[in-house]
């Protein structure tokens, strides 16, 4: 397995701190919800694929209610 294969993957703790600026427990909770953040296990380490995580976050965007303005 080459190093390039894992270049888009980070441990969930690093993803929490560097990518989304959230506590690692928050990201862990996201991975455990029914339609949660996709991840893969590499041994005992929960790994997040950054492009997939970005897609997942974009899919959770909400539009404000226009009648409230």
mmCIF file of the N, C-alpha and C atoms, coordinates in Angstrom:
data_MODEL
# 
_entry.id   MODEL 
# 
loop_
_atom_site.group_PDB 
_atom_site.id 
_atom_site.type_symbol 
_atom_site.label_atom_id 
_atom_site.label_alt_id 
_atom_site.label_comp_id 
_atom_site.label_asym_id 
_atom_site.label_entity_id 
_atom_site.label_seq_id 
_atom_site.pdbx_PDB_ins_code 
_atom_site.Cartn_x 
_atom_site.Cartn_y 
_atom_site.Cartn_z 
_atom_site.occupancy 
_atom_site.B_iso_or_equiv 
_atom_site.pdbx_formal_charge 
_atom_site.auth_seq_id 
_atom_site.auth_comp_id 
_atom_site.auth_asym_id 
_atom_site.auth_atom_id 
_atom_site.pdbx_PDB_model_num 
ATOM 1   N N  . UNK A 1 1  ? 0.860   -1.168 0.000  1.00 0.00 ? 1  UNK A N  1 
ATOM 2   C CA . UNK A 1 1  ? 0.000   0.000  0.000  1.00 0.00 ? 1  UNK A CA 1 
ATOM 3   C C  . UNK A 1 1  ? 0.910   1.237  0.000  1.00 0.00 ? 1  UNK A C  1 
ATOM 4   N N  . UNK A 1 2  ? 0.673   2.097  -0.952 1.00 0.00 ? 2  UNK A N  1 
ATOM 5   C CA . UNK A 1 2  ? 1.518   3.291  -1.052 1.00 0.00 ? 2  UNK A CA 1 
ATOM 6   C C  . UNK A 1 2  ? 0.999   4.401  -0.139 1.00 0.00 ? 2  UNK A C  1 
ATOM 7   N N  . UNK A 1 3  ? 1.877   5.336  0.160  1.00 0.00 ? 3  UNK A N  1 
ATOM 8   C CA . UNK A 1 3  ? 1.510   6.472  1.008  1.00 0.00 ? 3  UNK A CA 1 
ATOM 9   C C  . UNK A 1 3  ? 0.457   7.336  0.324  1.00 0.00 ? 3  UNK A C  1 
ATOM 10  N N  . UNK A 1 4  ? 0.472   7.402  -1.007 1.00 0.00 ? 4  UNK A N  1 
ATOM 11  C CA . UNK A 1 4  ? -0.505  8.215  -1.738 1.00 0.00 ? 4  UNK A CA 1 
ATOM 12  C C  . UNK A 1 4  ? -1.927  7.701  -1.530 1.00 0.00 ? 4  UNK A C  1 
ATOM 13  N N  . UNK A 1 5  ? -2.072  6.403  -1.334 1.00 0.00 ? 5  UNK A N  1 
ATOM 14  C CA . UNK A 1 5  ? -3.397  5.825  -1.137 1.00 0.00 ? 5  UNK A CA 1 
ATOM 15  C C  . UNK A 1 5  ? -4.089  6.437  0.077  1.00 0.00 ? 5  UNK A C  1 
ATOM 16  N N  . UNK A 1 6  ? -3.329  6.721  1.118  1.00 0.00 ? 6  UNK A N  1 
ATOM 17  C CA . UNK A 1 6  ? -3.907  7.240  2.355  1.00 0.00 ? 6  UNK A CA 1 
ATOM 18  C C  . UNK A 1 6  ? -3.845  8.753  2.470  1.00 0.00 ? 6  UNK A C  1 
ATOM 19  N N  . UNK A 1 7  ? -3.428  9.457  1.427  1.00 0.00 ? 7  UNK A N  1 
ATOM 20  C CA . UNK A 1 7  ? -3.233  10.897 1.577  1.00 0.00 ? 7  UNK A CA 1 
ATOM 21  C C  . UNK A 1 7  ? -4.533  11.667 1.806  1.00 0.00 ? 7  UNK A C  1 
ATOM 22  N N  . UNK A 1 8  ? -5.678  11.144 1.387  1.00 0.00 ? 8  UNK A N  1 
ATOM 23  C CA . UNK A 1 8  ? -6.963  11.815 1.615  1.00 0.00 ? 8  UNK A CA 1 
ATOM 24  C C  . UNK A 1 8  ? -7.652  11.339 2.894  1.00 0.00 ? 8  UNK A C  1 
ATOM 25  N N  . UNK A 1 9  ? -6.999  10.486 3.652  1.00 0.00 ? 9  UNK A N  1 
ATOM 26  C CA . UNK A 1 9  ? -7.560  9.921  4.873  1.00 0.00 ? 9  UNK A CA 1 
ATOM 27  C C  . UNK A 1 9  ? -6.845  10.487 6.084  1.00 0.00 ? 9  UNK A C  1 
ATOM 28  N N  . UNK A 1 10 ? -7.607  10.784 7.144  1.00 0.00 ? 10 UNK A N  1 
ATOM 29  C CA . UNK A 1 10 ? -7.018  11.252 8.401  1.00 0.00 ? 10 UNK A CA 1 
ATOM 30  C C  . UNK A 1 10 ? -7.751  10.571 9.559  1.00 0.00 ? 10 UNK A C  1 
ATOM 31  N N  . UNK A 1 11 ? -7.071  10.394 10.687 1.00 0.00 ? 11 UNK A N  1 
ATOM 32  C CA . UNK A 1 11 ? -7.772  9.892  11.873 1.00 0.00 ? 11 UNK A CA 1 
ATOM 33  C C  . UNK A 1 11 ? -8.874  10.884 12.274 1.00 0.00 ? 11 UNK A C  1 
ATOM 34  N N  . UNK A 1 12 ? -9.957  10.378 12.822 1.00 0.00 ? 12 UNK A N  1 
ATOM 35  C CA . UNK A 1 12 ? -11.092 11.254 13.121 1.00 0.00 ? 12 UNK A CA 1 
ATOM 36  C C  . UNK A 1 12 ? -10.721 12.360 14.099 1.00 0.00 ? 12 UNK A C  1 
ATOM 37  N N  . UNK A 1 13 ? -9.766  12.113 14.984 1.00 0.00 ? 13 UNK A N  1 
ATOM 38  C CA . UNK A 1 13 ? -9.364  13.159 15.934 1.00 0.00 ? 13 UNK A CA 1 
ATOM 39  C C  . UNK A 1 13 ? -8.696  14.322 15.211 1.00 0.00 ? 13 UNK A C  1 
ATOM 40  N N  . UNK A 1 14 ? -7.871  14.014 14.221 1.00 0.00 ? 14 UNK A N  1 
ATOM 41  C CA . UNK A 1 14 ? -7.224  15.060 13.423 1.00 0.00 ? 14 UNK A CA 1 
ATOM 42  C C  . UNK A 1 14 ? -8.253  15.793 12.564 1.00 0.00 ? 14 UNK A C  1 
ATOM 43  N N  . UNK A 1 15 ? -9.201  15.030 11.995 1.00 0.00 ? 15 UNK A N  1 
ATOM 44  C CA . UNK A 1 15 ? -10.278 15.640 11.206 1.00 0.00 ? 15 UNK A CA 1 
ATOM 45  C C  . UNK A 1 15 ? -11.062 16.621 12.069 1.00 0.00 ? 15 UNK A C  1 
ATOM 46  N N  . UNK A 1 16 ? -11.349 16.232 13.298 1.00 0.00 ? 16 UNK A N  1 
ATOM 47  C CA . UNK A 1 16 ? -12.108 17.083 14.214 1.00 0.00 ? 16 UNK A CA 1 
ATOM 48  C C  . UNK A 1 16 ? -11.365 18.378 14.499 1.00 0.00 ? 16 UNK A C  1 
ATOM 49  N N  . UNK A 1 17 ? -10.098 18.273 14.809 1.00 0.00 ? 17 UNK A N  1 
ATOM 50  C CA . UNK A 1 17 ? -9.322  19.449 15.204 1.00 0.00 ? 17 UNK A CA 1 
ATOM 51  C C  . UNK A 1 17 ? -8.984  20.361 14.040 1.00 0.00 ? 17 UNK A C  1 
ATOM 52  N N  . UNK A 1 18 ? -8.552  19.786 12.910 1.00 0.00 ? 18 UNK A N  1 
ATOM 53  C CA . UNK A 1 18 ? -8.026  20.593 11.810 1.00 0.00 ? 18 UNK A CA 1 
ATOM 54  C C  . UNK A 1 18 ? -9.046  20.948 10.740 1.00 0.00 ? 18 UNK A C  1 
ATOM 55  N N  . UNK A 1 19 ? -9.952  20.032 10.438 1.00 0.00 ? 19 UNK A N  1 
ATOM 56  C CA . UNK A 1 19 ? -10.879 20.262 9.322  1.00 0.00 ? 19 UNK A CA 1 
ATOM 57  C C  . UNK A 1 19 ? -12.167 20.968 9.748  1.00 0.00 ? 19 UNK A C  1 
ATOM 58  N N  . UNK A 1 20 ? -12.775 20.519 10.831 1.00 0.00 ? 20 UNK A N  1 
ATOM 59  C CA . UNK A 1 20 ? -14.083 21.077 11.209 1.00 0.00 ? 20 UNK A CA 1 
ATOM 60  C C  . UNK A 1 20 ? -14.066 21.843 12.522 1.00 0.00 ? 20 UNK A C  1 
ATOM 61  N N  . UNK A 1 21 ? -12.918 21.894 13.183 1.00 0.00 ? 21 UNK A N  1 
ATOM 62  C CA . UNK A 1 21 ? -12.760 22.666 14.429 1.00 0.00 ? 21 UNK A CA 1 
ATOM 63  C C  . UNK A 1 21 ? -13.829 22.301 15.464 1.00 0.00 ? 21 UNK A C  1 
ATOM 64  N N  . UNK A 1 22 ? -14.002 21.011 15.679 1.00 0.00 ? 22 UNK A N  1 
ATOM 65  C CA . UNK A 1 22 ? -14.951 20.498 16.657 1.00 0.00 ? 22 UNK A CA 1 
ATOM 66  C C  . UNK A 1 22 ? -14.236 19.535 17.585 1.00 0.00 ? 22 UNK A C  1 
ATOM 67  N N  . UNK A 1 23 ? -14.848 19.260 18.713 1.00 0.00 ? 23 UNK A N  1 
ATOM 68  C CA . UNK A 1 23 ? -14.286 18.304 19.659 1.00 0.00 ? 23 UNK A CA 1 
ATOM 69  C C  . UNK A 1 23 ? -14.354 16.907 19.027 1.00 0.00 ? 23 UNK A C  1 
ATOM 70  N N  . UNK A 1 24 ? -13.348 16.077 19.245 1.00 0.00 ? 24 UNK A N  1 
ATOM 71  C CA . UNK A 1 24 ? -13.379 14.722 18.682 1.00 0.00 ? 24 UNK A CA 1 
ATOM 72  C C  . UNK A 1 24 ? -14.617 13.911 19.077 1.00 0.00 ? 24 UNK A C  1 
ATOM 73  N N  . UNK A 1 25 ? -15.171 14.163 20.268 1.00 0.00 ? 25 UNK A N  1 
ATOM 74  C CA . UNK A 1 25 ? -16.402 13.442 20.651 1.00 0.00 ? 25 UNK A CA 1 
ATOM 75  C C  . UNK A 1 25 ? -17.568 13.818 19.746 1.00 0.00 ? 25 UNK A C  1 
ATOM 76  N N  . UNK A 1 26 ? -17.594 15.061 19.273 1.00 0.00 ? 26 UNK A N  1 
ATOM 77  C CA . UNK A 1 26 ? -18.654 15.489 18.353 1.00 0.00 ? 26 UNK A CA 1 
ATOM 78  C C  . UNK A 1 26 ? -18.554 14.705 17.054 1.00 0.00 ? 26 UNK A C  1 
ATOM 79  N N  . UNK A 1 27 ? -17.356 14.607 16.506 1.00 0.00 ? 27 UNK A N  1 
ATOM 80  C CA . UNK A 1 27 ? -17.162 13.859 15.258 1.00 0.00 ? 27 UNK A CA 1 
ATOM 81  C C  . UNK A 1 27 ? -17.450 12.379 15.481 1.00 0.00 ? 27 UNK A C  1 
ATOM 82  N N  . UNK A 1 28 ? -17.059 11.839 16.599 1.00 0.00 ? 28 UNK A N  1 
ATOM 83  C CA . UNK A 1 28 ? -17.375 10.446 16.918 1.00 0.00 ? 28 UNK A CA 1 
ATOM 84  C C  . UNK A 1 28 ? -18.885 10.233 16.944 1.00 0.00 ? 28 UNK A C  1 
ATOM 85  N N  . UNK A 1 29 ? -19.616 11.174 17.523 1.00 0.00 ? 29 UNK A N  1 
ATOM 86  C CA . UNK A 1 29 ? -21.081 11.094 17.553 1.00 0.00 ? 29 UNK A CA 1 
ATOM 87  C C  . UNK A 1 29 ? -21.645 11.138 16.136 1.00 0.00 ? 29 UNK A C  1 
ATOM 88  N N  . UNK A 1 30 ? -21.065 11.994 15.276 1.00 0.00 ? 30 UNK A N  1 
ATOM 89  C CA . UNK A 1 30 ? -21.515 12.054 13.877 1.00 0.00 ? 30 UNK A CA 1 
ATOM 90  C C  . UNK A 1 30 ? -21.358 10.696 13.196 1.00 0.00 ? 30 UNK A C  1 
ATOM 91  N N  . UNK A 1 31 ? -20.279 9.988  13.485 1.00 0.00 ? 31 UNK A N  1 
ATOM 92  C CA . UNK A 1 31 ? -20.057 8.688  12.836 1.00 0.00 ? 31 UNK A CA 1 
ATOM 93  C C  . UNK A 1 31 ? -21.017 7.622  13.350 1.00 0.00 ? 31 UNK A C  1 
ATOM 94  N N  . UNK A 1 32 ? -21.554 7.801  14.538 1.00 0.00 ? 32 UNK A N  1 
ATOM 95  C CA . UNK A 1 32 ? -22.439 6.791  15.123 1.00 0.00 ? 32 UNK A CA 1 
ATOM 96  C C  . UNK A 1 32 ? -23.913 7.007  14.820 1.00 0.00 ? 32 UNK A C  1 
ATOM 97  N N  . UNK A 1 33 ? -24.287 8.156  14.249 1.00 0.00 ? 33 UNK A N  1 
ATOM 98  C CA . UNK A 1 33 ? -25.702 8.400  13.956 1.00 0.00 ? 33 UNK A CA 1 
ATOM 99  C C  . UNK A 1 33 ? -26.139 7.597  12.731 1.00 0.00 ? 33 UNK A C  1 
ATOM 100 N N  . UNK A 1 34 ? -27.443 7.439  12.573 1.00 0.00 ? 34 UNK A N  1 
ATOM 101 C CA . UNK A 1 34 ? -27.998 6.580  11.522 1.00 0.00 ? 34 UNK A CA 1 
ATOM 102 C C  . UNK A 1 34 ? -27.507 6.946  10.117 1.00 0.00 ? 34 UNK A C  1 
ATOM 103 N N  . UNK A 1 35 ? -27.554 8.193  9.762  1.00 0.00 ? 35 UNK A N  1 
ATOM 104 C CA . UNK A 1 35 ? -27.059 8.653  8.456  1.00 0.00 ? 35 UNK A CA 1 
ATOM 105 C C  . UNK A 1 35 ? -25.781 9.450  8.664  1.00 0.00 ? 35 UNK A C  1 
ATOM 106 N N  . UNK A 1 36 ? -24.919 8.907  9.476  1.00 0.00 ? 36 UNK A N  1 
ATOM 107 C CA . UNK A 1 36 ? -23.757 9.635  9.944  1.00 0.00 ? 36 UNK A CA 1 
ATOM 108 C C  . UNK A 1 36 ? -22.605 9.734  8.971  1.00 0.00 ? 36 UNK A C  1 
ATOM 109 N N  . UNK A 1 37 ? -21.594 10.397 9.447  1.00 0.00 ? 37 UNK A N  1 
ATOM 110 C CA . UNK A 1 37 ? -20.362 10.619 8.708  1.00 0.00 ? 37 UNK A CA 1 
ATOM 111 C C  . UNK A 1 37 ? -19.710 9.277  8.376  1.00 0.00 ? 37 UNK A C  1 
ATOM 112 N N  . UNK A 1 38 ? -19.463 9.002  7.082  1.00 0.00 ? 38 UNK A N  1 
ATOM 113 C CA . UNK A 1 38 ? -18.812 7.742  6.710  1.00 0.00 ? 38 UNK A CA 1 
ATOM 114 C C  . UNK A 1 38 ? -17.370 7.689  7.225  1.00 0.00 ? 38 UNK A C  1 
ATOM 115 N N  . UNK A 1 39 ? -16.924 6.501  7.571  1.00 0.00 ? 39 UNK A N  1 
ATOM 116 C CA . UNK A 1 39 ? -15.560 6.301  8.050  1.00 0.00 ? 39 UNK A CA 1 
ATOM 117 C C  . UNK A 1 39 ? -15.129 4.878  7.743  1.00 0.00 ? 39 UNK A C  1 
ATOM 118 N N  . UNK A 1 40 ? -13.861 4.619  7.903  1.00 0.00 ? 40 UNK A N  1 
ATOM 119 C CA . UNK A 1 40 ? -13.311 3.269  7.766  1.00 0.00 ? 40 UNK A CA 1 
ATOM 120 C C  . UNK A 1 40 ? -12.411 3.024  8.967  1.00 0.00 ? 40 UNK A C  1 
ATOM 121 N N  . UNK A 1 41 ? -12.324 1.773  9.364  1.00 0.00 ? 41 UNK A N  1 
ATOM 122 C CA . UNK A 1 41 ? -11.436 1.415  10.458 1.00 0.00 ? 41 UNK A CA 1 
ATOM 123 C C  . UNK A 1 41 ? -10.126 0.907  9.867  1.00 0.00 ? 41 UNK A C  1 
ATOM 124 N N  . UNK A 1 42 ? -9.028  1.448  10.361 1.00 0.00 ? 42 UNK A N  1 
ATOM 125 C CA . UNK A 1 42 ? -7.691  0.996  9.996  1.00 0.00 ? 42 UNK A CA 1 
ATOM 126 C C  . UNK A 1 42 ? -7.078  0.485  11.297 1.00 0.00 ? 42 UNK A C  1 
ATOM 127 N N  . UNK A 1 43 ? -7.244  -0.800 11.534 1.00 0.00 ? 43 UNK A N  1 
ATOM 128 C CA . UNK A 1 43 ? -6.899  -1.357 12.843 1.00 0.00 ? 43 UNK A CA 1 
ATOM 129 C C  . UNK A 1 43 ? -7.912  -0.844 13.849 1.00 0.00 ? 43 UNK A C  1 
ATOM 130 N N  . UNK A 1 44 ? -7.435  -0.146 14.863 1.00 0.00 ? 44 UNK A N  1 
ATOM 131 C CA . UNK A 1 44 ? -8.333  0.432  15.873 1.00 0.00 ? 44 UNK A CA 1 
ATOM 132 C C  . UNK A 1 44 ? -8.604  1.908  15.636 1.00 0.00 ? 44 UNK A C  1 
ATOM 133 N N  . UNK A 1 45 ? -8.078  2.436  14.544 1.00 0.00 ? 45 UNK A N  1 
ATOM 134 C CA . UNK A 1 45 ? -8.188  3.873  14.285 1.00 0.00 ? 45 UNK A CA 1 
ATOM 135 C C  . UNK A 1 45 ? -9.331  4.145  13.311 1.00 0.00 ? 45 UNK A C  1 
ATOM 136 N N  . UNK A 1 46 ? -10.232 5.021  13.711 1.00 0.00 ? 46 UNK A N  1 
ATOM 137 C CA . UNK A 1 46 ? -11.342 5.439  12.863 1.00 0.00 ? 46 UNK A CA 1 
ATOM 138 C C  . UNK A 1 46 ? -10.805 6.496  11.902 1.00 0.00 ? 46 UNK A C  1 
ATOM 139 N N  . UNK A 1 47 ? -10.841 6.197  10.595 1.00 0.00 ? 47 UNK A N  1 
ATOM 140 C CA . UNK A 1 47 ? -10.287 7.084  9.577  1.00 0.00 ? 47 UNK A CA 1 
ATOM 141 C C  . UNK A 1 47 ? -11.413 7.752  8.785  1.00 0.00 ? 47 UNK A C  1 
ATOM 142 N N  . UNK A 1 48 ? -11.223 9.033  8.495  1.00 0.00 ? 48 UNK A N  1 
ATOM 143 C CA . UNK A 1 48 ? -12.195 9.817  7.737  1.00 0.00 ? 48 UNK A CA 1 
ATOM 144 C C  . UNK A 1 48 ? -11.595 10.144 6.378  1.00 0.00 ? 48 UNK A C  1 
ATOM 145 N N  . UNK A 1 49 ? -12.346 9.884  5.319  1.00 0.00 ? 49 UNK A N  1 
ATOM 146 C CA . UNK A 1 49 ? -11.944 10.250 3.960  1.00 0.00 ? 49 UNK A CA 1 
ATOM 147 C C  . UNK A 1 49 ? -12.439 11.680 3.727  1.00 0.00 ? 49 UNK A C  1 
ATOM 148 N N  . UNK A 1 50 ? -11.508 12.616 3.613  1.00 0.00 ? 50 UNK A N  1 
ATOM 149 C CA . UNK A 1 50 ? -11.857 14.038 3.588  1.00 0.00 ? 50 UNK A CA 1 
ATOM 150 C C  . UNK A 1 50 ? -12.808 14.403 2.445  1.00 0.00 ? 50 UNK A C  1 
ATOM 151 N N  . UNK A 1 51 ? -12.588 13.972 1.190  1.00 0.00 ? 51 UNK A N  1 
ATOM 152 C CA . UNK A 1 51 ? -13.560 14.333 0.136  1.00 0.00 ? 51 UNK A CA 1 
ATOM 153 C C  . UNK A 1 51 ? -14.971 13.812 0.421  1.00 0.00 ? 51 UNK A C  1 
ATOM 154 N N  . UNK A 1 52 ? -15.084 12.619 0.972  1.00 0.00 ? 52 UNK A N  1 
ATOM 155 C CA . UNK A 1 52 ? -16.399 12.061 1.307  1.00 0.00 ? 52 UNK A CA 1 
ATOM 156 C C  . UNK A 1 52 ? -17.024 12.837 2.459  1.00 0.00 ? 52 UNK A C  1 
ATOM 157 N N  . UNK A 1 53 ? -16.221 13.223 3.441  1.00 0.00 ? 53 UNK A N  1 
ATOM 158 C CA . UNK A 1 53 ? -16.729 13.997 4.573  1.00 0.00 ? 53 UNK A CA 1 
ATOM 159 C C  . UNK A 1 53 ? -17.241 15.360 4.105  1.00 0.00 ? 53 UNK A C  1 
ATOM 160 N N  . UNK A 1 54 ? -16.541 15.972 3.161  1.00 0.00 ? 54 UNK A N  1 
ATOM 161 C CA . UNK A 1 54 ? -17.004 17.263 2.629  1.00 0.00 ? 54 UNK A CA 1 
ATOM 162 C C  . UNK A 1 54 ? -18.349 17.098 1.933  1.00 0.00 ? 54 UNK A C  1 
ATOM 163 N N  . UNK A 1 55 ? -18.501 16.019 1.162  1.00 0.00 ? 55 UNK A N  1 
ATOM 164 C CA . UNK A 1 55 ? -19.792 15.740 0.507  1.00 0.00 ? 55 UNK A CA 1 
ATOM 165 C C  . UNK A 1 55 ? -20.883 15.540 1.543  1.00 0.00 ? 55 UNK A C  1 
ATOM 166 N N  . UNK A 1 56 ? -20.577 14.795 2.602  1.00 0.00 ? 56 UNK A N  1 
ATOM 167 C CA . UNK A 1 56 ? -21.558 14.531 3.651  1.00 0.00 ? 56 UNK A CA 1 
ATOM 168 C C  . UNK A 1 56 ? -21.984 15.842 4.308  1.00 0.00 ? 56 UNK A C  1 
ATOM 169 N N  . UNK A 1 57 ? -21.025 16.710 4.599  1.00 0.00 ? 57 UNK A N  1 
ATOM 170 C CA . UNK A 1 57 ? -21.346 18.000 5.213  1.00 0.00 ? 57 UNK A CA 1 
ATOM 171 C C  . UNK A 1 57 ? -22.173 18.871 4.274  1.00 0.00 ? 57 UNK A C  1 
ATOM 172 N N  . UNK A 1 58 ? -21.828 18.899 2.990  1.00 0.00 ? 58 UNK A N  1 
ATOM 173 C CA . UNK A 1 58 ? -22.608 19.686 2.018  1.00 0.00 ? 58 UNK A CA 1 
ATOM 174 C C  . UNK A 1 58 ? -24.039 19.150 1.909  1.00 0.00 ? 58 UNK A C  1 
ATOM 175 N N  . UNK A 1 59 ? -24.209 17.837 2.028  1.00 0.00 ? 59 UNK A N  1 
ATOM 176 C CA . UNK A 1 59 ? -25.539 17.232 1.972  1.00 0.00 ? 59 UNK A CA 1 
ATOM 177 C C  . UNK A 1 59 ? -26.406 17.589 3.168  1.00 0.00 ? 59 UNK A C  1 
ATOM 178 N N  . UNK A 1 60 ? -25.810 18.088 4.231  1.00 0.00 ? 60 UNK A N  1 
ATOM 179 C CA . UNK A 1 60 ? -26.550 18.465 5.431  1.00 0.00 ? 60 UNK A CA 1 
ATOM 180 C C  . UNK A 1 60 ? -26.916 19.945 5.462  1.00 0.00 ? 60 UNK A C  1 
ATOM 181 N N  . UNK A 1 61 ? -26.580 20.675 4.399  1.00 0.00 ? 61 UNK A N  1 
ATOM 182 C CA . UNK A 1 61 ? -26.899 22.107 4.362  1.00 0.00 ? 61 UNK A CA 1 
ATOM 183 C C  . UNK A 1 61 ? -28.407 22.309 4.349  1.00 0.00 ? 61 UNK A C  1 
ATOM 184 N N  . UNK A 1 62 ? -28.833 23.348 5.016  1.00 0.00 ? 62 UNK A N  1 
ATOM 185 C CA . UNK A 1 62 ? -30.258 23.682 5.065  1.00 0.00 ? 62 UNK A CA 1 
ATOM 186 C C  . UNK A 1 62 ? -30.452 25.078 4.513  1.00 0.00 ? 62 UNK A C  1 
ATOM 187 N N  . UNK A 1 63 ? -31.542 25.260 3.826  1.00 0.00 ? 63 UNK A N  1 
ATOM 188 C CA . UNK A 1 63 ? -31.891 26.592 3.318  1.00 0.00 ? 63 UNK A CA 1 
ATOM 189 C C  . UNK A 1 63 ? -32.789 27.282 4.327  1.00 0.00 ? 63 UNK A C  1 
ATOM 190 N N  . UNK A 1 64 ? -32.539 28.561 4.581  1.00 0.00 ? 64 UNK A N  1 
ATOM 191 C CA . UNK A 1 64 ? -33.392 29.263 5.531  1.00 0.00 ? 64 UNK A CA 1 
ATOM 192 C C  . UNK A 1 64 ? -34.828 29.386 5.000  1.00 0.00 ? 64 UNK A C  1 
ATOM 193 N N  . UNK A 1 65 ? -35.742 29.490 5.916  1.00 0.00 ? 65 UNK A N  1 
ATOM 194 C CA . UNK A 1 65 ? -37.142 29.642 5.551  1.00 0.00 ? 65 UNK A CA 1 
ATOM 195 C C  . UNK A 1 65 ? -37.366 31.061 5.019  1.00 0.00 ? 65 UNK A C  1 
ATOM 196 N N  . UNK A 1 66 ? -37.741 31.205 3.729  1.00 0.00 ? 66 UNK A N  1 
ATOM 197 C CA . UNK A 1 66 ? -37.902 32.551 3.150  1.00 0.00 ? 66 UNK A CA 1 
ATOM 198 C C  . UNK A 1 66 ? -39.055 33.351 3.777  1.00 0.00 ? 66 UNK A C  1 
ATOM 199 N N  . UNK A 1 67 ? -40.024 32.676 4.373  1.00 0.00 ? 67 UNK A N  1 
ATOM 200 C CA . UNK A 1 67 ? -41.159 33.407 4.956  1.00 0.00 ? 67 UNK A CA 1 
ATOM 201 C C  . UNK A 1 67 ? -40.779 34.112 6.262  1.00 0.00 ? 67 UNK A C  1 
ATOM 202 N N  . UNK A 1 68 ? -39.634 33.813 6.819  1.00 0.00 ? 68 UNK A N  1 
ATOM 203 C CA . UNK A 1 68 ? -39.209 34.431 8.071  1.00 0.00 ? 68 UNK A CA 1 
ATOM 204 C C  . UNK A 1 68 ? -38.611 35.830 7.865  1.00 0.00 ? 68 UNK A C  1 
ATOM 205 N N  . UNK A 1 69 ? -38.327 36.199 6.650  1.00 0.00 ? 69 UNK A N  1 
ATOM 206 C CA . UNK A 1 69 ? -37.678 37.484 6.403  1.00 0.00 ? 69 UNK A CA 1 
ATOM 207 C C  . UNK A 1 69 ? -38.625 38.620 6.391  1.00 0.00 ? 69 UNK A C  1 
# 
